[in-house]
């Protein structure tokens, strides 16, 4: 029986890579993002490659609780049997010391990385509870394990994700629902471009002199986690490029 995976922020980066890797593995895909036109294109590409899977897409900004509730409640009944939730939607804005930080940037990170994460989880977990099974994969970061200069609020939001991942594991233990935290180091996606608000040149220099992780590296790790036997739950993973030791120490050639 095919399983269904719900991926937030699926239009690019790690979310898109998860859709591609899991489609190849035979999962049905429930995909949401703010940029729905990109999801439509992705659906077309993956449907042609893997005609035996089913794909449903919808536009959603996870920052808005009422929209999240309405969108998930309105899903067709056949899409409410969600086996896997990948809480991928997240971003960083700016790289400023806290005393000169942009409050709008802070709000966007908190609203997306923490509140959006919670809003989606709150709607999906009862659907999993009804079946007595499920697996939630939460995308964290090395920034959720340590703090680096000028990372302040972004690091705080990812520390919150780390704490919530642990709390979910405790709260959902009696429900038969697995919970896994995936915490990447440097991954070359749109992340830095978003952080630097479209400054592609500055974003490109983040990865000078090293080979970063790719979205596919993370997606394939998630597939491994999902493929473990029913009695095995990988609670927490920290994944770095070989050239990175921690949040700040990188070996550039």
N, C-alpha and C positions, 0 to 999 in steps of 0.2 A: 504494500500500500504506500503510495507516495505521501511524503510529509510536506507540510506547508511552512515556509519561513516568512516572517514579516520583518522587513528591513526598513528602518527609518533612515532618511538622508541618503537614499539609494541612487541619486542622480549622478554622483561623481565619487572619486576617491575610493576609500575603503568600502563604502556602501555599494558602489557599483561593482567593485571587484568581488564582493561577496555574492552579489546577484549572478555574476558570470560563473564563478566557481561552483556555486550551489546548483545553478541550472544544469551545468554539466554533470553534476552528481545525481540529478534526477529530482530535485526538490521543486515543488510548485512555489511560485514567487508572489508575495503580496508586498508591493513596493510603494513607498510614499516619499515625497520630497516637495520643496517649495517650487522647484523648476519642473513642472509636470511635462513640458514639451520634451525634456531630456529623457524622462521615463518612457514616454511614448516611443521614442526612437530606440531606447534600450529594449523595450518589449518586442519591437519589430525584429531587431537583430537576434535576440535570444530565441524567439519563437521560430525563426527560420532555421537556426542551428539545432534546436532541440524541440522538435514538433510534438513530443509526447508529454511535455510539461504544460501546465496552465499558469498564466501570468495575469495578475490584476493590479492596476496602478491607480493611484489617486493623489491629488494635490493636497499637501498638508504642511502647515507651519506649526511645529510642535510647541511653539511658545504660547499658544492660545488654548487654554484648557477647554473652553466650550467647543471650539472647533475640533479638538481631538476627540472629545466625547461624541459629538455628532457624527464625525466621520467614521469612527469605529462602530458605533451603534448602527449606522446606515449600511454597513457592509452586507452584501448578499450572504445568506445563511451558510452557503457552502464555503465562504471565506472566513467564517468565525471559528472554524476548527484550526487553531494556530498551534503548531507543534513547537516552533522555535521563534523567539523574538530576539532580534539583534538591535539593541539600542545603540545605533551608530551616529545619529544626528548630533552634531556638536561643532564648535568652532572656537578659534581664538581671535581676539581683536586687539591690535596694538601691542607694543612692547615697551612700555613706559614705566618709570618708577612710580610707586603708588601715590606720591605727593603731587604728581602732575598727570595722573591717569585721567582718561576721558570717561565721564560717568555714563554716557550713552554706550560706550564699549563695555563697561562693567555690566550694565543692565542686559545687554544682548547676550553676553556670555552666561550670566546667571540664569536668564530666562530660557536659553536653549539647553545648556549643558546640565543644569540641575532640574529646573521646573519642567521643561519639556520632557526630559527623561522620566520624571515622576508621572506626568500626565499620561504618557503613553503606557507606562507600566501599570498604572492604576486601572486602565481600561482593559488591558490584555490579560492580566493575571487572573481575574475571575473567569475568563473564557477557558484558561488552562485548568483552573481549579475544577471546573465542571467535568473535565475529562480525567482528572487525577494524574495528569502527566504534563510534561513540557520542559523546555530548556530556554533559559534567558541568558543571552550573552551581552555583557555590558562593555562598551568600548571606553576604556580609561586612557591612561597615558603614564609615561615616566613622570610627568608633572603631577600625577596623583600620588607618587611615592616620595618625592622630594621637591624642594622649592629652589628655583634658580633666579638669578638677578632679573628684575623687571617682569618676571612671570606672575607675580602676586595674585591677581584675581583669577586668571586662568588656572594657575596651580590650585587655588582654593576650590574652584569648581570641580577639578578632577580629583582632588582629595575627597570632596563630597561624593563623587561617583564611587570612589574606592570604599568609602564608609557604607554607602547604600548597597553596594554589591555584597558586602559582608552581612549587612542587616537582612537583605533579601534571602540570603542563604539560610539564615537562622529562622526567619519568619515562615519561609516556604518549605522548610524541612519536613513538616508533617504532611505536606500536600503532594509530595512526590515530584516536585518541580526542581530541576537542576538549575544552578546559577553559576556562571563563570565570568570572571573579569579578565579582559584582554588589554594589556597595557603596553603599547608600542613606544619605542624611542622614535628616532627620526624616520619618517615615512615621506617619500616624495609624492605628494598629491597636490591638490589646490590649497592645502592647509596654510602654507606660508604666504601664498598669494592673497588669501582671504585675510590673514593676520595683518598683512601690510597693505590691505585695501586696494588691491589691483596693481601694486608696484611689482611687476613681473621680474624686473632686473634685480631688485633687492631680494625677492623671494628666491631667485635662482642661485644667489650666492650662499644661501643657507647650506647648500649641499656641495659647495666647492671642495674638491680634494678628497672626496670619500664616496663610497657606494651606499646610499641609504636603502632602507627597506622599501618595498613597493606595496601598493594596495593588495596585489595578488599574494604576496608573502603572508600578509595578515589573514586574508581570506582563506588561504590553504591551511593555516594554523587553526582557524575556526572550524573548518571542515573536519580536521583531525579531532578536535574537541567534541564535535557533534557525533562523530562516528564511534566514540567509546561505548562499551557495553552498558546496559542499563544500570548496573551496580557501580559504575565508575563516574565520578564527577570531578573534573579538573576545576578547582575553585578559582585559581588566580595564576595568570601567566604574565611575565615581564619579558618583552621581546625587543632586542636591540640589533642594529647593524653591528657587524664585527668591529667596525671602526669607532664605536661609541661605547664608553664605559659607564657613564651616568648622565645626568641631565646637562652637564656642562663640559665634560671631558671627552674630546673627540680627537682622533688621530687623522690629521689631514696630510695627504701626500703632496 
